[in-house]
Every structure is written in C-alpha cells, then in structure tokens.
Amino acid sequence: MADPRFFAASGPFTVAEIAARTGARIGGAATPERLLRDVAPLQTAGIEALSFFDNVKYRDEFARTRAGAVLAHPKMAAQAPAGLCLLLTEKPYRAYAAAAQMFYPVAPVVSGIAPTATIDPSARIGDGTAIGPHAVIGARVEIGRQCRIGANSVIGEGSTIGDDTRIDDNVSVSHAVIGARVRLFPGVRIGQDGFGFSADAEGFVKIPQLGRVIIEDGVEIGANSTVDRGAGPDTIIGAGTMIDNLVQVGHNVQIGRNCIFAGMVGISGSTKFGDFVMVGGQAGFAGHLTIGRGARISAQAGVMKDVADGETVGGTPALPLREAMRQALALKKLTGKGGA
C-alpha cells in the first residue's frame, strides 16, 4: 500500500469497473462486485488489493498471492491459486497502468499565482494555471490553460507552453516552444546554449546558437536532464517521447515520436532519431548520426555510426548485438577467462 502521507487513493472500485476500464475479461473465481481499495505487488497484496502478473520470474509469488484480483495473461490462468479472481488480458502490465491511474490519478491543478512570483506584464497566462512561489515569467511568454509552473522555475522571454503542461520546481526554459500535456521534472534545463564553437590553432570562437527547442505534445523529460537549443536548425523532441533523468540532448538533435531514453544517455549535436527508438542507460551517440525507426540501443553502447531501421546494437563501438556478444566472448577466451 502506498504511504498515505504522500499518496491518496481514490475508489474503491469494483472488479467489474476495473475490467471495463482496462478491457480485461473477468475469469478465475469471478467476483465482479468485489470492492478493491488499492494496488499492491503480488507478495504483499491482500483481499482488497489489485495486483498483476506479467513476468514468469514471479510465478511462485503468483501461485501464493492473496490479492483480491490479479491482472494476468490468459495463458497463465491455469497457474493461479484456487479461488483467485482474475482479470485476463493480453497486456497485463499495460492494463495495470490504466488501473493504477484509477486509484492514483494525477492531482488536479489548483489555480492561483503565488504572491512572490514575478510575471512580466506582457506575459499571457491561461485560465486555471498555477504559478508557484518565486517563479519568474518573462516578457511575451504564453502559457496555456490548466498548467502548473513550480517554485523557483524560470520561463524565459518569448517561450510558449501548451495546455495541461506541468513544469516542476527549479526548471529553466528559454528559446522554447512547448506543446500540450508535457511534463518537465525538477531541475530540467531547456534551451540553453548548444556546445558550438570554431576551433583552430588560434583558440576557440563561440558560434551563436540561434535555433529553438521544439517539444511536441505528451513528452516527459526527467529530473536534471538538459536540452540544448539549436545552432540554426531547431532541436526537436517528438510527441510522446519519454526521457529519463540526467540525459543530455545536444543542439540540432531531432528525436521522433514515442522514443524512450533511459538515464544518463548523452546525444551529440545534429543526430537524428526515427520514431519508436529505445535507448538503454548510459548510451552515448556521436554527432551527425541517423538512428532508424524502431532501433534499439543497449545500455552503455557507444554509437559511432548510423543505425538502420529496426536494428539492435550494443557495445563500444556499437555493433549489431549478436556480433558484439561474439566479440565479447572471443575476448574472454583470449584472456583465459572464458569458456571452451
């Protein structure tokens, strides 16, 4: 059960209501009118809790669970303990996400402007928007309806923010056009100078960074991540993309729709990603690359060249994953630490 000091559960909901919301089919020892008051892991769930089973590693926990109902794949129904109410679905984890949102919906924005906020007279603030203590809203900023700007956050002049966007505490935004339903977690930095300069024997000459950051609808950017503005072309993050904490996005980078970047990824300037790319933690990308649609990049990969559509790569320098694994095995053998 979630700590009530931090999370307030809605509900209760009946099994039938949860089935309707998730699209699951009621099975097992069906009790459609049973009330469920919370969500919990298989190991700790009681008779009033909903859980899910989506990984065979937890087969034993599933067999012993005392949950009031469990979301599970139809193929796993036979392994359920006697008397367990099942909610059968092809995608148990996705269904659980929808059910958990029923119990713990995003808290609504409570509109209002803190007395200590500083807002330029030329800024336009949409209805129902909340602006926290010591926030600074610059000249000609446009903020949509039902947004939240957290404490100490700074929205630089000319930036625009779409409806239902939430910007947490201590965020800075400049040179940016941000869409609707975007979430920027604490400490995010959007629109700072890109890392661009001319270098020769006489030293370094800074190149003015004259582009913007375009963040499309439904993007999430994790805590302390940074997105540099473009040098001339814009830096673009496509709709629905999810970026974890401590990720660096360089200038002119273009990211497609519904991509995923795990923590501590670093992307050099002018690299382009297709839609639905998945990148593991601590992967790094050289500049001016093209990463194809649906490509998968393993954790700690060092990507030095283009990656084709749908290709999976790993290692440093990154290679097709099977080749990278063969090389790793060969190296173990050479050092006497591998098998025969």
C-alpha positions in Angstrom: 0.0 0.0 0.0 1.3 3.4 -0.9 2.3 5.7 2.0 -0.8 7.8 2.7 1.4 10.8 3.7 2.3 11.1 0.1 -0.4 9.4 -2.0 -4.2 9.5 -1.6 -6.0 6.6 -3.1 -9.3 7.1 -4.9 -12.0 4.4 -5.1 -12.9 1.9 -4.0 -13.7 0.3 -7.4 -15.4 -3.0 -8.2 -13.7 -5.7 -10.2 -16.2 -5.1 -12.9 -15.3 -1.4 -13.1 -11.7 -2.2 -13.4 -12.4 -4.7 -16.1 -14.3 -2.1 -18.0 -11.5 0.5 -17.7 -8.7 -1.9 -18.7 -10.6 -4.0 -21.3 -9.8 -7.2 -19.3 -12.1 -10.2 -19.2 -13.1 -11.4 -15.7 -12.1 -15.0 -15.1 -11.0 -17.4 -12.4 -13.1 -17.3 -9.3 -15.1 -14.4 -10.7 -16.4 -11.9 -8.2 -17.4 -8.8 -10.3 -18.8 -6.9 -7.4 -15.8 -7.3 -5.1 -14.5 -3.9 -4.0 -10.8 -3.2 -4.4 -9.3 -0.3 -2.5 -5.7 -0.2 -3.6 -3.0 -1.7 -5.8 -0.1 -3.8 -4.5 2.6 -6.3 -5.5 1.7 -10.0 -5.6 3.8 -10.7 -2.5 2.0 -8.1 -0.3 -1.4 -7.7 -1.8 -4.4 -8.5 0.5 -8.0 -9.3 -0.3 -8.9 -5.7 -1.1 -5.9 -5.0 -3.4 -5.4 -5.4 -7.2 -2.1 -6.8 -8.5 -0.7 -8.0 -11.8 1.4 -10.9 -13.1 3.4 -10.2 -16.3 6.8 -11.9 -15.7 7.3 -15.6 -15.3 10.1 -14.9 -12.8 7.3 -14.2 -10.3 5.4 -17.4 -11.0 5.8 -18.6 -7.3 4.5 -15.3 -6.0 1.5 -15.6 -8.3 0.8 -19.1 -7.0 0.8 -17.8 -3.4 -0.8 -14.4 -3.7 -3.7 -13.4 -1.6 -4.7 -10.5 -3.8 -8.4 -9.7 -4.3 -7.8 -9.8 -8.1 -4.9 -10.1 -10.4 -4.4 -8.9 -14.0 -2.8 -11.8 -15.9 -2.3 -13.2 -19.4 -4.9 -15.9 -20.3 -2.1 -18.4 -20.7 -1.3 -18.0 -17.0 -4.8 -18.6 -15.7 -4.1 -22.3 -15.0 -1.3 -21.4 -12.6 -3.5 -19.2 -10.4 -4.3 -20.3 -6.9 -7.7 -21.7 -6.2 -10.3 -19.0 -5.5 -8.4 -16.1 -7.2 -10.3 -13.6 -9.2 -8.5 -13.0 -12.5 -8.7 -10.1 -14.9 -7.4 -11.7 -18.2 -5.7 -9.5 -20.8 -3.1 -9.9 -23.5 -1.2 -7.0 -21.9 -1.3 -7.3 -18.1 1.3 -4.5 -17.4 -0.4 -2.0 -19.6 -3.7 -2.9 -18.0 -2.2 -2.4 -14.6 -1.0 1.0 -15.6 -4.6 2.0 -16.5 -6.0 0.5 -13.3 -3.3 2.2 -11.1 -4.3 5.5 -12.7 -7.8 4.9 -11.5 -6.6 4.6 -7.9 -4.0 7.3 -8.1 -5.0 9.9 -10.7 -2.8 12.9 -11.3 -3.7 15.6 -8.8 -5.6 18.4 -10.4 -4.0 21.8 -10.8 -5.2 24.3 -8.2 -5.1 27.6 -10.0 -3.5 30.7 -8.5 -0.4 32.8 -8.6 1.9 32.9 -5.6 2.5 36.4 -4.2 6.2 36.1 -4.6 6.0 35.1 -8.3 7.3 37.6 -10.8 5.3 37.9 -14.1 6.1 40.4 -16.9 3.1 42.5 -17.8 3.3 41.3 -21.4 3.0 37.6 -20.5 -0.3 35.8 -21.1 -1.4 33.2 -18.6 -4.2 30.7 -19.4 -7.3 30.1 -17.2 -6.8 27.7 -14.3 -3.0 27.8 -14.4 -0.9 27.7 -11.1 2.3 29.6 -10.7 4.4 28.7 -7.7 6.5 30.8 -5.2 9.4 32.8 -6.7 8.7 31.6 -10.2 9.7 34.1 -12.9 7.7 34.5 -16.1 9.5 36.6 -18.8 8.3 39.1 -21.4 5.9 37.8 -24.1 5.6 34.4 -22.6 2.4 32.5 -23.4 1.2 29.8 -21.0 -1.9 27.7 -21.8 -4.8 26.6 -19.6 -4.5 24.3 -16.6 -0.7 24.4 -16.5 1.5 24.3 -13.4 4.7 26.3 -13.1 6.6 25.1 -10.0 8.5 27.1 -7.4 11.7 28.9 -8.5 11.2 28.0 -12.1 12.1 30.5 -14.8 10.3 30.8 -18.2 12.4 32.9 -20.5 11.0 35.6 -22.7 9.1 34.6 -25.8 8.7 31.0 -24.8 5.3 29.3 -25.3 3.7 26.5 -23.3 0.6 24.5 -24.3 -2.4 23.5 -22.2 -2.2 21.0 -19.3 1.6 21.1 -19.2 3.3 20.7 -15.8 6.7 22.2 -15.1 8.1 21.2 -11.7 10.3 23.2 -9.3 13.6 24.7 -10.3 13.2 24.3 -14.0 14.5 26.8 -16.5 13.0 27.2 -20.0 14.2 29.5 -22.7 14.0 29.8 -26.5 11.4 27.1 -26.5 8.0 26.2 -28.0 6.4 23.5 -25.7 3.3 21.6 -26.6 0.3 20.4 -24.5 0.4 17.7 -21.8 4.2 18.0 -21.4 5.9 17.2 -18.1 9.2 18.6 -17.1 10.5 17.2 -13.8 12.6 19.2 -11.2 15.9 20.7 -12.4 15.3 20.3 -16.2 17.1 22.8 -18.3 15.6 23.6 -21.7 17.0 25.9 -24.4 20.5 26.8 -23.1 23.4 27.4 -25.5 24.4 24.4 -27.6 28.1 23.4 -27.4 29.1 25.0 -30.7 32.4 26.7 -31.5 35.1 27.0 -34.1 38.5 25.6 -33.0 41.9 26.1 -34.5 45.5 26.9 -33.5 44.4 30.4 -32.5 41.8 29.1 -30.0 38.1 28.8 -29.8 35.4 31.1 -31.3 31.9 30.7 -29.9 29.2 30.2 -32.6 25.9 31.9 -31.7 23.2 29.4 -31.1 20.2 30.8 -33.0 17.7 28.0 -33.0 15.0 26.9 -30.7 13.8 23.9 -28.8 10.5 22.4 -30.0 8.9 19.9 -27.6 5.8 18.3 -29.0 2.7 17.1 -27.2 2.9 14.5 -24.4 6.6 14.5 -23.9 8.1 13.8 -20.4 11.7 14.9 -19.5 13.2 13.5 -16.3 14.9 15.4 -13.5 18.1 17.3 -14.2 18.1 16.5 -17.9 19.2 19.1 -20.4 18.1 20.0 -23.9 20.2 22.5 -25.8 18.7 24.9 -28.3 19.7 24.6 -32.0 22.5 26.4 -33.6 20.3 27.4 -36.5 18.1 24.4 -37.1 15.9 23.7 -34.1 16.3 20.9 -31.5 13.1 18.8 -31.8 11.6 16.2 -29.4 8.7 14.3 -31.0 5.3 13.7 -29.5 5.0 11.1 -26.8 8.8 10.7 -26.2 9.9 9.7 -22.7 13.3 10.9 -21.4 14.7 9.7 -18.1 16.8 11.6 -15.6 20.3 13.0 -16.3 20.0 12.9 -20.1 21.9 15.4 -22.3 20.4 16.3 -25.7 22.7 18.3 -27.8 22.0 21.1 -30.3 20.1 20.4 -33.5 19.2 16.9 -32.3 15.9 15.6 -33.8 14.0 12.9 -31.9 11.0 11.2 -33.4 7.7 10.2 -31.8 7.3 7.8 -28.9 11.0 7.2 -28.3 12.5 6.1 -24.9 15.8 7.3 -23.5 16.9 5.8 -20.1 19.0 7.7 -17.6 22.4 9.2 -18.4 22.2 9.0 -22.1 24.3 11.5 -24.0 23.4 12.7 -27.5 25.9 14.8 -29.5 24.7 17.5 -31.8 22.7 17.0 -35.1 21.9 13.3 -34.5 18.5 12.3 -35.8 16.3 9.6 -34.4 13.3 7.9 -36.1 10.1 7.1 -34.3 9.9 4.4 -31.6 13.6 4.2 -30.8 14.6 2.7 -27.5 17.9 3.6 -25.8 19.4 2.0 -22.7 21.1 3.8 -19.9 24.4 5.5 -20.3 24.5 5.0 -24.1 26.4 7.7 -26.0 26.0 9.0 -29.5 28.5 10.7 -31.7 27.2 13.7 -33.7 25.5 13.8 -37.1 24.2 10.3 -37.0 20.9 8.8 -38.2 19.2 6.3 -35.9 16.5 4.5 -37.7 12.9 3.9 -36.8 12.4 1.2 -34.2 16.1 0.8 -33.5 17.2 -0.5 -30.1 20.4 0.7 -28.4 21.7 -1.4 -25.5 22.9 0.2 -22.2 26.4 1.7 -22.3 26.6 1.4 -26.1 28.9 3.8 -27.8 27.2 4.6 -31.1 29.7 5.9 -33.7 27.8 5.3 -37.0 24.3 5.2 -38.3 21.9 2.5 -37.2 19.4 1.0 -39.6 15.6 0.8 -39.1 14.7 -1.9 -36.5 18.4 -2.8 -35.8 19.6 -3.7 -32.3 23.1 -2.7 -31.4 25.4 -2.8 -28.4 29.0 -2.5 -27.2 31.6 0.2 -27.9 31.9 1.0 -30.7 28.3 -0.2 -31.2 27.8 -3.2 -33.5 24.8 -5.4 -34.2 24.1 -7.1 -30.9 25.0 -10.6 -31.9 28.3 -9.5 -33.3 29.1 -7.5 -30.2 28.3 -10.5 -28.0 30.5 -12.8 -30.1 33.4 -10.3 -29.8 32.9 -10.1 -26.0 33.1 -13.9 -25.8 36.2 -14.1 -28.0 37.9 -11.5 -25.8 37.1 -13.7 -22.7 38.7 -16.7 -24.4 41.8 -14.7 -25.4 42.3 -13.6 -21.8 41.7 -17.1 -20.4 38.6 -16.1 -18.6 36.0 -17.5 -21.0 34.7 -21.0 -21.5 36.0 -23.5 -24.1 
